[in-house]
Amino acid sequence: MAGHEPTSFCVVRKEPLLVKPSEPIPCHDDLSLSTIDNRYILENFTHTLYVYRPIAVAPPNGNCPDPVSALRQGLARTLVFYYPLAGKIMRYPDRSLRITFNSDEDIGVPFLEAAVLNCDLRSLNYMDGEITSVFKEFIFYNQPPINKDHEPYHPLRLQVTVFPCGGFIVGMSILHSVVDVFGAAQLFKALTELAGGKVEPSVIPVWERKRLIQLSSELINVCVNISSDGIKRLKLELATEMGDNVTTFEALSSYIWRSRFKALEFNPDDKTVFIMMMGFRDRLDHRKLPKGYYGNSFVVSSPIVVIGRDLVEGPLSNMVKLIKETKNICSQPEFIRRSLSSSERTRSESRRQLLKNRGGGMFVTDWRGAGIREEEDFGWGGCVNIVPVPHNMTNNNDMCILLPPLRLDNSIEDGVKVFIGLPKVAMDKFKQEIHSLHK
């Protein structure tokens, strides 16, 4: 741009507006971002100028469209589809970034209208060439809070600057934590499509950041208690539906499967997988293991694969039936013999492929009947609590373990403790599902 800067450059700015979505948006708790999104290096704004020449030929009616009005209205319609960008973003004490919707007054995108009074775009060579301080005049950008770990701020801002010649510049400032270059391009295309009169963007945006949080540092492992009364009510309801007895394992594992799927907000049209670990010490007909054998003696069940919608919206008793049938099949000596004869590589590869389903997968194992509470009292009255510690605290969100409850809490006597790992926001939702059993 050297040689194209005017000696005097005057930009007049109006008071900024907060453009809100043109229609109601979904009610949401905080929205989590992906592992990649959460990287500190990405928590910076990227600024892009979109430069438009004046309309070459005036419309037949002689009325040239107003770009500021068109883009302001287009932004309001765009936020209906890209509603997370209407919230504020904040890094929480656990170091995770989340989109918040705490106040209706704050929902929207800051929008600034500006005008250049004393030059046209041609004199600026349409912003081509050297990047100079002039460019900053076309960006509506306020530095995020210094203590941005604890103060929410808007992840998107727009400025539209018009020139006397009829050309204009759209300056978009967007947090890199929320979009990459492809996402930013998709967003801006949607904005122009809706500003031009379309009723919806050609590409419908998808949030679903949980697809990339399998290794997220915000993953936590928790033991959640379920009371005996809650278990009894669940079993009675399922047994009434099915006209058949239901075990605690069948009732709880199906309920936990559903609760986990809902908490992670997977796409209900994707497949999800359920797999059990099953011991076989007493099930090998002609070669039962001797008493005292302490090597590994379990098989991995055949996978149960269902559509998420069937899991979440259908009768839970349907999932119980599938689990019950799979248990019966996998308890047969023939299944156990086949499982023992298959290679570990084949089994591992098969499980890896299954868990690539977008609806995720869950392994369940039951420690309650393994004798872990049958230790001898050697002077301290016996163990009061047993807690598994995963070897990898940040990568253990597929496993669910059913455990005996804490012995010091009479309110959960004869209940079950559930060990599970989930991202923090999903864990809060999972606990809500479990707590509903106690109501």
One Martini backbone bead per residue (centre of mass of N, CA, C, O) as a GRO file, in nm:
protein
  439
    1MET     BB    1   0.049   0.067   0.000
    2ALA     BB    2   0.258   0.227  -0.097
    3GLY     BB    3   0.143   0.549  -0.209
    4HIS     BB    4  -0.185   0.522  -0.094
    5GLU     BB    5  -0.172   0.707   0.137
    6PRO     BB    6  -0.321   0.944   0.288
    7THR     BB    7  -0.260   1.229   0.465
    8SER     BB    8  -0.571   1.214   0.527
    9PHE     BB    9  -0.760   1.023   0.784
   10CYS     BB   10  -1.118   0.969   0.821
   11VAL     BB   11  -1.300   0.813   1.090
   12VAL     BB   12  -1.641   0.744   1.150
   13ARG     BB   13  -1.806   0.646   1.451
   14LYS     BB   14  -2.039   0.468   1.591
   15GLU     BB   15  -2.223   0.322   1.803
   16PRO     BB   16  -2.228   0.030   1.926
   17LEU     BB   17  -2.376  -0.286   1.866
   18LEU     BB   18  -2.602  -0.557   1.961
   19VAL     BB   19  -2.643  -0.833   1.775
   20LYS     BB   20  -2.918  -1.031   1.755
   21PRO     BB   21  -3.096  -1.282   1.716
   22SER     BB   22  -3.389  -1.316   1.517
   23GLU     BB   23  -3.417  -1.573   1.695
   24PRO     BB   24  -3.457  -1.808   1.898
   25ILE     BB   25  -3.243  -1.984   2.103
   26PRO     BB   26  -3.106  -2.224   2.255
   27CYS     BB   27  -3.095  -2.362   2.553
   28HIS     BB   28  -2.791  -2.330   2.757
   29ASP     BB   29  -2.530  -2.436   2.867
   30ASP     BB   30  -2.231  -2.475   2.858
   31LEU     BB   31  -1.987  -2.478   2.597
   32SER     BB   32  -1.768  -2.686   2.472
   33LEU     BB   33  -1.448  -2.751   2.365
   34SER     BB   34  -1.190  -2.865   2.215
   35THR     BB   35  -0.875  -2.960   2.243
   36ILE     BB   36  -0.773  -2.764   2.029
   37ASP     BB   37  -0.927  -2.508   2.115
   38ASN     BB   38  -0.780  -2.503   2.416
   39ARG     BB   39  -0.539  -2.376   2.318
   40TYR     BB   40  -0.360  -2.104   2.404
   41ILE     BB   41  -0.248  -2.017   2.119
   42LEU     BB   42  -0.562  -1.965   2.012
   43GLU     BB   43  -0.622  -1.717   2.217
   44ASN     BB   44  -0.684  -1.534   1.942
   45PHE     BB   45  -0.727  -1.288   1.720
   46THR     BB   46  -0.864  -1.269   1.398
   47HIS     BB   47  -0.814  -1.057   1.109
   48THR     BB   48  -1.049  -0.953   0.849
   49LEU     BB   49  -1.065  -0.819   0.521
   50TYR     BB   50  -1.352  -0.718   0.323
   51VAL     BB   51  -1.347  -0.604  -0.008
   52TYR     BB   52  -1.569  -0.358  -0.171
   53ARG     BB   53  -1.694  -0.243  -0.442
   54PRO     BB   54  -1.873  -0.067  -0.620
   55ILE     BB   55  -2.141  -0.049  -0.795
   56ALA     BB   56  -2.144  -0.041  -1.134
   57VAL     BB   57  -2.463  -0.093  -1.152
   58ALA     BB   58  -2.747   0.032  -1.111
   59PRO     BB   59  -3.041  -0.022  -1.027
   60PRO     BB   60  -3.341   0.036  -1.177
   61ASN     BB   61  -3.446   0.215  -0.920
   62GLY     BB   62  -3.165   0.359  -0.804
   63ASN     BB   63  -3.135   0.182  -0.539
   64CYS     BB   64  -2.889   0.137  -0.334
   65PRO     BB   65  -2.768  -0.071  -0.127
   66ASP     BB   66  -2.720  -0.123   0.220
   67PRO     BB   67  -2.460  -0.278   0.373
   68VAL     BB   68  -2.514  -0.237   0.673
   69SER     BB   69  -2.804  -0.341   0.685
   70ALA     BB   70  -2.760  -0.615   0.549
   71LEU     BB   71  -2.542  -0.722   0.757
   72ARG     BB   72  -2.701  -0.688   1.015
   73GLN     BB   73  -2.935  -0.876   0.933
   74GLY     BB   74  -2.759  -1.118   0.854
   75LEU     BB   75  -2.637  -1.161   1.135
   76ALA     BB   76  -2.898  -1.223   1.287
   77ARG     BB   77  -2.955  -1.479   1.111
   78THR     BB   78  -2.686  -1.628   1.157
   79LEU     BB   79  -2.720  -1.665   1.476
   80VAL     BB   80  -2.925  -1.893   1.458
   81PHE     BB   81  -2.699  -2.098   1.354
   82TYR     BB   82  -2.450  -1.940   1.522
   83TYR     BB   83  -2.515  -1.918   1.842
   84PRO     BB   84  -2.241  -1.947   1.999
   85LEU     BB   85  -2.143  -1.651   1.894
   86ALA     BB   86  -2.353  -1.502   2.100
   87GLY     BB   87  -2.178  -1.555   2.315
   88LYS     BB   88  -1.943  -1.617   2.567
   89ILE     BB   89  -1.600  -1.638   2.660
   90MET     BB   90  -1.418  -1.872   2.886
   91ARG     BB   91  -1.168  -1.938   3.127
   92TYR     BB   92  -1.141  -2.174   3.351
   93PRO     BB   93  -0.988  -2.308   3.627
   94ASP     BB   94  -0.958  -2.589   3.447
   95ARG     BB   95  -0.871  -2.454   3.150
   96SER     BB   96  -1.141  -2.427   3.012
   97LEU     BB   97  -1.328  -2.357   2.738
   98ARG     BB   98  -1.634  -2.153   2.727
   99ILE     BB   99  -1.964  -2.107   2.644
  100THR     BB  100  -2.181  -1.845   2.744
  101PHE     BB  101  -2.543  -1.772   2.878
  102ASN     BB  102  -2.605  -1.583   3.142
  103SER     BB  103  -2.703  -1.325   2.963
  104ASP     BB  104  -2.928  -1.170   2.763
  105GLU     BB  105  -2.776  -0.896   2.730
  106ASP     BB  106  -2.504  -1.048   2.601
  107ILE     BB  107  -2.645  -1.148   2.358
  108GLY     BB  108  -2.425  -1.129   2.085
  109VAL     BB  109  -2.281  -0.897   1.840
  110PRO     BB  110  -2.055  -0.675   1.786
  111PHE     BB  111  -2.139  -0.363   1.605
  112LEU     BB  112  -1.979  -0.148   1.356
  113GLU     BB  113  -2.024   0.174   1.226
  114ALA     BB  114  -1.852   0.324   0.942
  115ALA     BB  115  -1.671   0.621   0.799
  116VAL     BB  116  -1.524   0.758   0.515
  117LEU     BB  117  -1.465   1.103   0.408
  118ASN     BB  118  -1.160   1.150   0.229
  119CYS     BB  119  -1.182   0.870   0.064
  120ASP     BB  120  -1.115   0.603  -0.146
  121LEU     BB  121  -1.039   0.284  -0.242
  122ARG     BB  122  -0.851   0.354  -0.474
  123SER     BB  123  -0.643   0.520  -0.297
  124LEU     BB  124  -0.596   0.223  -0.139
  125ASN     BB  125  -0.585  -0.015  -0.341
  126TYR     BB  126  -0.783  -0.209  -0.197
  127MET     BB  127  -0.564  -0.301   0.028
  128ASP     BB  128  -0.308  -0.335  -0.135
  129GLY     BB  129  -0.012  -0.454   0.004
  130GLU     BB  130   0.096  -0.296   0.252
  131ILE     BB  131   0.089  -0.336   0.593
  132THR     BB  132  -0.074  -0.100   0.792
  133SER     BB  133  -0.219   0.108   1.027
  134VAL     BB  134  -0.482   0.149   0.861
  135PHE     BB  135  -0.620  -0.126   0.907
  136LYS     BB  136  -0.722  -0.071   1.204
  137GLU     BB  137  -0.968   0.114   1.118
  138PHE     BB  138  -1.141  -0.172   1.024
  139ILE     BB  139  -1.141  -0.257   1.335
  140PHE     BB  140  -1.336  -0.411   1.593
  141TYR     BB  141  -1.119  -0.389   1.876
  142ASN     BB  142  -1.105  -0.534   2.193
  143GLN     BB  143  -0.938  -0.612   2.442
  144PRO     BB  144  -0.925  -0.848   2.635
  145PRO     BB  145  -0.921  -0.929   2.932
  146ILE     BB  146  -0.658  -0.959   3.129
  147ASN     BB  147  -0.848  -1.161   3.308
  148LYS     BB  148  -0.969  -1.399   3.099
  149ASP     BB  149  -1.009  -1.647   3.295
  150HIS     BB  150  -1.273  -1.473   3.447
  151GLU     BB  151  -1.375  -1.321   3.176
  152PRO     BB  152  -1.608  -1.267   2.962
  153TYR     BB  153  -1.614  -1.272   2.592
  154HIS     BB  154  -1.633  -1.187   2.270
  155PRO     BB  155  -1.563  -1.390   1.973
  156LEU     BB  156  -1.721  -1.161   1.798
  157ARG     BB  157  -1.658  -0.901   1.540
  158LEU     BB  158  -1.799  -0.611   1.363
  159GLN     BB  159  -1.704  -0.404   1.074
  160VAL     BB  160  -1.852  -0.133   0.879
  161THR     BB  161  -1.700   0.044   0.602
  162VAL     BB  162  -1.769   0.334   0.433
  163PHE     BB  163  -1.753   0.499   0.116
  164PRO     BB  164  -1.809   0.753  -0.106
  165CYS     BB  165  -1.802   0.546  -0.361
  166GLY     BB  166  -1.957   0.269  -0.223
  167GLY     BB  167  -1.764   0.126  -0.084
  168PHE     BB  168  -1.641  -0.152   0.134
  169ILE     BB  169  -1.561  -0.281   0.471
  170VAL     BB  170  -1.513  -0.594   0.628
  171GLY     BB  171  -1.447  -0.649   0.974
  172MET     BB  172  -1.321  -0.954   1.110
  173SER     BB  173  -1.333  -1.068   1.453
  174ILE     BB  174  -1.192  -1.385   1.563
  175LEU     BB  175  -1.159  -1.654   1.755
  176HIS     BB  176  -0.948  -1.920   1.714
  177SER     BB  177  -1.089  -2.118   1.920
  178VAL     BB  178  -1.359  -2.140   1.729
  179VAL     BB  179  -1.188  -2.109   1.454
  180ASP     BB  180  -1.082  -2.169   1.149
  181VAL     BB  181  -1.039  -2.095   0.825
  182PHE     BB  182  -1.284  -2.267   0.738
  183GLY     BB  183  -1.487  -2.161   0.946
  184ALA     BB  184  -1.468  -1.861   0.869
  185ALA     BB  185  -1.558  -1.899   0.575
  186GLN     BB  186  -1.831  -2.026   0.639
  187LEU     BB  187  -1.943  -1.788   0.800
  188PHE     BB  188  -1.918  -1.562   0.584
  189LYS     BB  189  -2.093  -1.698   0.375
  190ALA     BB  190  -2.348  -1.701   0.544
  191LEU     BB  191  -2.370  -1.398   0.580
  192THR     BB  192  -2.402  -1.331   0.272
  193GLU     BB  193  -2.647  -1.506   0.215
  194LEU     BB  194  -2.842  -1.369   0.427
  195ALA     BB  195  -2.797  -1.078   0.325
  196GLY     BB  196  -2.913  -1.173   0.024
  197GLY     BB  197  -3.196  -1.358   0.123
  198LYS     BB  198  -3.157  -1.611   0.242
  199VAL     BB  199  -3.287  -1.857   0.476
  200GLU     BB  200  -3.019  -2.033   0.442
  201PRO     BB  201  -2.742  -2.190   0.454
  202SER     BB  202  -2.562  -2.408   0.256
  203VAL     BB  203  -2.420  -2.457   0.539
  204ILE     BB  204  -2.482  -2.631   0.816
  205PRO     BB  205  -2.398  -2.592   1.126
  206VAL     BB  206  -2.162  -2.763   1.353
  207TRP     BB  207  -2.051  -2.827   1.655
  208GLU     BB  208  -1.949  -3.092   1.808
  209ARG     BB  209  -1.673  -3.082   1.999
  210LYS     BB  210  -1.676  -3.376   2.134
  211ARG     BB  211  -1.525  -3.526   1.901
  212LEU     BB  212  -1.242  -3.362   2.023
  213ILE     BB  213  -1.234  -3.488   2.358
  214GLN     BB  214  -1.092  -3.761   2.426
  215LEU     BB  215  -0.808  -3.590   2.529
  216SER     BB  216  -0.899  -3.406   2.738
  217SER     BB  217  -0.800  -3.217   3.020
  218GLU     BB  218  -1.112  -3.211   3.137
  219LEU     BB  219  -1.101  -3.485   3.229
  220ILE     BB  220  -1.297  -3.685   3.456
  221ASN     BB  221  -1.304  -3.889   3.752
  222VAL     BB  222  -1.591  -4.064   3.893
  223CYS     BB  223  -1.789  -4.142   4.181
  224VAL     BB  224  -2.122  -4.266   4.169
  225ASN     BB  225  -2.408  -4.282   4.361
  226ILE     BB  226  -2.650  -4.553   4.412
  227SER     BB  227  -2.927  -4.630   4.549
  228SER     BB  228  -3.133  -4.886   4.638
  229ASP     BB  229  -3.398  -4.741   4.572
  230GLY     BB  230  -3.329  -4.660   4.282
  231ILE     BB  231  -3.284  -4.950   4.182
  232LYS     BB  232  -3.560  -5.069   4.249
  233ARG     BB  233  -3.728  -4.884   4.071
  234LEU     BB  234  -3.594  -4.953   3.804
  235LYS     BB  235  -3.643  -5.261   3.808
  236LEU     BB  236  -3.951  -5.251   3.832
  237GLU     BB  237  -4.008  -5.097   3.572
  238LEU     BB  238  -3.870  -5.302   3.380
  239ALA     BB  239  -4.018  -5.561   3.466
  240THR     BB  240  -4.299  -5.459   3.387
  241GLU     BB  241  -4.240  -5.420   3.084
  242MET     BB  242  -4.117  -5.727   3.036
  243GLY     BB  243  -4.198  -5.973   3.223
  244ASP     BB  244  -3.911  -5.975   3.382
  245ASN     BB  245  -3.625  -6.020   3.512
  246VAL     BB  246  -3.386  -5.786   3.666
  247THR     BB  247  -3.080  -5.691   3.697
  248THR     BB  248  -2.865  -5.467   3.816
  249PHE     BB  249  -2.676  -5.465   3.576
  250GLU     BB  250  -2.887  -5.428   3.349
  251ALA     BB  251  -3.014  -5.166   3.454
  252LEU     BB  252  -2.761  -4.984   3.496
  253SER     BB  253  -2.608  -5.012   3.225
  254SER     BB  254  -2.837  -4.894   3.051
  255TYR     BB  255  -2.865  -4.622   3.200
  256ILE     BB  256  -2.570  -4.529   3.168
  257TRP     BB  257  -2.555  -4.533   2.867
  258ARG     BB  258  -2.771  -4.319   2.822
  259SER     BB  259  -2.653  -4.093   3.004
  260ARG     BB  260  -2.384  -4.064   2.854
  261PHE     BB  261  -2.494  -3.990   2.575
  262LYS     BB  262  -2.647  -3.735   2.669
  263ALA     BB  263  -2.407  -3.583   2.803
  264LEU     BB  264  -2.236  -3.580   2.519
  265GLU     BB  265  -2.420  -3.501   2.278
  266PHE     BB  266  -2.482  -3.689   2.066
  267ASN     BB  267  -2.579  -3.802   1.774
  268PRO     BB  268  -2.878  -3.977   1.731
  269ASP     BB  269  -2.781  -4.096   1.432
  270ASP     BB  270  -2.567  -4.244   1.567
  271LYS     BB  271  -2.361  -4.485   1.668
  272THR     BB  272  -2.354  -4.720   1.948
  273VAL     BB  273  -2.150  -4.888   2.205
  274PHE     BB  274  -2.167  -5.210   2.385
  275ILE     BB  275  -1.944  -5.350   2.641
  276MET     BB  276  -1.844  -5.652   2.807
  277MET     BB  277  -1.712  -5.796   3.097
  278MET     BB  278  -1.658  -6.160   3.139
  279GLY     BB  279  -1.659  -6.410   3.348
  280PHE     BB  280  -1.538  -6.790   3.342
  281ARG     BB  281  -1.463  -6.982   3.586
  282ASP     BB  282  -1.763  -7.158   3.576
  283ARG     BB  283  -1.794  -7.207   3.228
  284LEU     BB  284  -1.599  -7.450   3.178
  285ASP     BB  285  -1.703  -7.754   3.154
  286HIS     BB  286  -1.420  -7.952   3.110
  287ARG     BB  287  -1.223  -7.684   3.227
  288LYS     BB  288  -1.213  -7.586   3.504
  289LEU     BB  289  -1.098  -7.378   3.719
  290PRO     BB  290  -0.908  -7.371   3.977
  291LYS     BB  291  -0.881  -7.317   4.283
  292GLY     BB  292  -0.675  -7.020   4.294
  293TYR     BB  293  -0.692  -6.892   4.038
  294TYR     BB  294  -0.519  -6.564   3.916
  295GLY     BB  295  -0.580  -6.521   3.634
  296ASN     BB  296  -0.703  -6.438   3.351
  297SER     BB  297  -1.090  -6.472   3.324
  298PHE     BB  298  -1.201  -6.318   3.048
  299VAL     BB  299  -1.445  -6.171   2.835
  300VAL     BB  300  -1.551  -6.015   2.544
  301SER     BB  301  -1.818  -5.911   2.422
  302SER     BB  302  -2.041  -5.866   2.216
  303PRO     BB  303  -2.147  -5.613   2.040
  304ILE     BB  304  -2.365  -5.338   2.097
  305VAL     BB  305  -2.552  -5.190   1.827
  306VAL     BB  306  -2.690  -4.858   1.813
  307ILE     BB  307  -2.902  -4.609   1.781
  308GLY     BB  308  -2.920  -4.330   1.962
  309ARG     BB  309  -3.229  -4.286   1.947
  310ASP     BB  310  -3.304  -4.562   2.072
  311LEU     BB  311  -3.165  -4.510   2.343
  312VAL     BB  312  -3.304  -4.228   2.421
  313GLU     BB  313  -3.624  -4.274   2.312
  314GLY     BB  314  -3.657  -4.547   2.385
  315PRO     BB  315  -3.702  -4.814   2.557
  316LEU     BB  316  -3.501  -4.940   2.802
  317SER     BB  317  -3.588  -5.241   2.776
  318ASN     BB  318  -3.445  -5.291   2.504
  319MET     BB  319  -3.155  -5.281   2.622
  320VAL     BB  320  -3.189  -5.505   2.828
  321LYS     BB  321  -3.242  -5.731   2.626
  322LEU     BB  322  -2.970  -5.712   2.482
  323ILE     BB  323  -2.797  -5.768   2.731
  324LYS     BB  324  -2.920  -6.037   2.810
  325GLU     BB  325  -2.861  -6.188   2.545
  326THR     BB  326  -2.554  -6.142   2.544
  327LYS     BB  327  -2.492  -6.282   2.808
  328ASN     BB  328  -2.592  -6.563   2.726
  329ILE     BB  329  -2.402  -6.605   2.488
  330CYS     BB  330  -2.124  -6.536   2.648
  331SER     BB  331  -2.171  -6.788   2.859
  332GLN     BB  332  -2.099  -6.986   2.656
  333PRO     BB  333  -1.857  -7.214   2.593
  334GLU     BB  334  -1.828  -7.162   2.287
  335PHE     BB  335  -1.766  -6.860   2.303
  336ILE     BB  336  -1.518  -6.884   2.482
  337ARG     BB  337  -1.349  -7.058   2.291
  338ARG     BB  338  -1.346  -6.856   2.055
  339SER     BB  339  -1.216  -6.625   2.211
  340LEU     BB  340  -0.949  -6.779   2.285
  341SER     BB  341  -0.869  -6.840   1.973
  342SER     BB  342  -0.848  -6.559   1.918
  343SER     BB  343  -0.676  -6.297   1.837
  344GLU     BB  344  -0.571  -6.006   1.973
  345ARG     BB  345  -0.559  -5.839   1.716
  346THR     BB  346  -0.849  -5.888   1.626
  347ARG     BB  347  -0.990  -5.778   1.879
  348SER     BB  348  -0.864  -5.494   1.890
  349GLU     BB  349  -0.945  -5.398   1.607
  350SER     BB  350  -1.246  -5.434   1.643
  351ARG     BB  351  -1.278  -5.233   1.880
  352ARG     BB  352  -1.162  -4.982   1.742
  353GLN     BB  353  -1.372  -4.965   1.515
  354LEU     BB  354  -1.622  -4.938   1.696
  355LEU     BB  355  -1.516  -4.672   1.858
  356LYS     BB  356  -1.547  -4.486   1.590
  357ASN     BB  357  -1.808  -4.423   1.650
  358ARG     BB  358  -1.974  -4.125   1.695
  359GLY     BB  359  -2.139  -4.245   1.958
  360GLY     BB  360  -1.959  -4.424   2.081
  361GLY     BB  361  -1.831  -4.606   2.374
  362MET     BB  362  -1.884  -4.883   2.625
  363PHE     BB  363  -1.734  -5.016   2.903
  364VAL     BB  364  -1.829  -5.295   3.120
  365THR     BB  365  -1.773  -5.360   3.473
  366ASP     BB  366  -1.802  -5.600   3.757
  367TRP     BB  367  -1.679  -5.595   4.101
  368ARG     BB  368  -1.883  -5.703   4.322
  369GLY     BB  369  -1.827  -6.036   4.265
  370ALA     BB  370  -1.489  -6.053   4.328
  371GLY     BB  371  -1.409  -6.013   4.647
  372ILE     BB  372  -1.303  -5.712   4.739
  373ARG     BB  373  -1.467  -5.739   5.043
  374GLU     BB  374  -1.317  -6.027   5.164
  375GLU     BB  375  -1.128  -5.936   5.362
  376GLU     BB  376  -0.938  -5.949   5.630
  377ASP     BB  377  -0.944  -5.870   5.961
  378PHE     BB  378  -0.638  -5.692   6.088
  379GLY     BB  379  -0.768  -5.443   6.305
  380TRP     BB  380  -0.968  -5.219   6.115
  381GLY     BB  381  -1.253  -5.349   6.002
  382GLY     BB  382  -1.192  -5.299   5.721
  383CYS     BB  383  -1.268  -5.189   5.423
  384VAL     BB  384  -1.446  -4.881   5.321
  385ASN     BB  385  -1.290  -4.835   5.034
  386ILE     BB  386  -1.304  -4.850   4.664
  387VAL     BB  387  -1.065  -4.715   4.417
  388PRO     BB  388  -1.005  -4.653   4.102
  389VAL     BB  389  -0.693  -4.592   3.911
  390PRO     BB  390  -0.610  -4.478   3.628
  391HIS     BB  391  -0.330  -4.487   3.424
  392ASN     BB  392  -0.505  -4.263   3.249
  393MET     BB  393  -0.662  -3.974   3.338
  394THR     BB  394  -0.706  -3.859   3.014
  395ASN     BB  395  -0.794  -4.178   2.889
  396ASN     BB  396  -1.096  -4.296   3.049
  397ASN     BB  397  -1.405  -4.269   2.887
  398ASP     BB  398  -1.504  -4.588   2.832
  399MET     BB  399  -1.515  -4.667   3.131
  400CYS     BB  400  -1.716  -4.887   3.346
  401ILE     BB  401  -1.764  -4.928   3.706
  402LEU     BB  402  -1.889  -5.156   3.936
  403LEU     BB  403  -1.935  -5.087   4.288
  404PRO     BB  404  -1.903  -5.078   4.603
  405PRO     BB  405  -1.986  -4.898   4.860
  406LEU     BB  406  -1.955  -4.696   5.104
  407ARG     BB  407  -1.943  -4.789   5.446
  408LEU     BB  408  -2.005  -4.490   5.589
  409ASP     BB  409  -2.283  -4.483   5.416
  410ASN     BB  410  -2.612  -4.553   5.486
  411SER     BB  411  -2.765  -4.433   5.229
  412ILE     BB  412  -2.587  -4.663   5.036
  413GLU     BB  413  -2.675  -4.919   5.129
  414ASP     BB  414  -2.681  -5.153   4.874
  415GLY     BB  415  -2.555  -5.007   4.664
  416VAL     BB  416  -2.390  -4.821   4.394
  417LYS     BB  417  -2.078  -4.765   4.242
  418VAL     BB  418  -1.975  -4.535   3.981
  419PHE     BB  419  -1.725  -4.553   3.744
  420ILE     BB  420  -1.630  -4.251   3.557
  421GLY     BB  421  -1.537  -4.083   3.243
  422LEU     BB  422  -1.550  -3.722   3.181
  423PRO     BB  423  -1.621  -3.439   3.094
  424LYS     BB  424  -1.715  -3.197   3.299
  425VAL     BB  425  -1.982  -3.108   3.167
  426ALA     BB  426  -2.086  -3.397   3.125
  427MET     BB  427  -2.078  -3.483   3.421
  428ASP     BB  428  -2.301  -3.298   3.523
  429LYS     BB  429  -2.520  -3.433   3.344
  430PHE     BB  430  -2.486  -3.721   3.446
  431LYS     BB  431  -2.563  -3.665   3.742
  432GLN     BB  432  -2.851  -3.577   3.681
  433GLU     BB  433  -2.944  -3.850   3.575
  434ILE     BB  434  -2.882  -4.008   3.837
  435HIS     BB  435  -3.049  -3.833   4.039
  436SER     BB  436  -3.331  -3.907   3.912
  437LEU     BB  437  -3.348  -4.188   4.061
  438HIS     BB  438  -3.408  -4.038   4.358
  439LYS     BB  439  -3.710  -3.909   4.296
   0.00000   0.00000   0.00000
